Amino acid sequence: MQRADINRVRASVHQQCGSSVMIQLDRGRNKVDVQRGVIQNAYPSVFTILVDDEREGNPPQLLSFSYTDIITRDIRMKLC
């Protein structure tokens, strides 16, 4: 993993702040969660996504991820 890769991912996420995304979280042991959220903020080391799980009746959650999570494919994002 190179510094240029992280900078490219960081710039891409920062550019998409406020956008609605579909995230696929790899929880390990063949467990995968798919949720819809909005990218809230992009910080130097992490970014945050506000997930509103309406069908389960849960309150909105603010999740944070590092940019290396995208590079290592622990999280996959797609714009909605």
Buried (B, 14 or more C-beta within 10 A) or exposed (E): EEEEEBEEBBEEBEEBEEEEBEBBBBEEEEEEEEBBBBBBBBEEEBBBBEBEBEEEEEEEEEBEBBBBBBBEEBBBBEEE
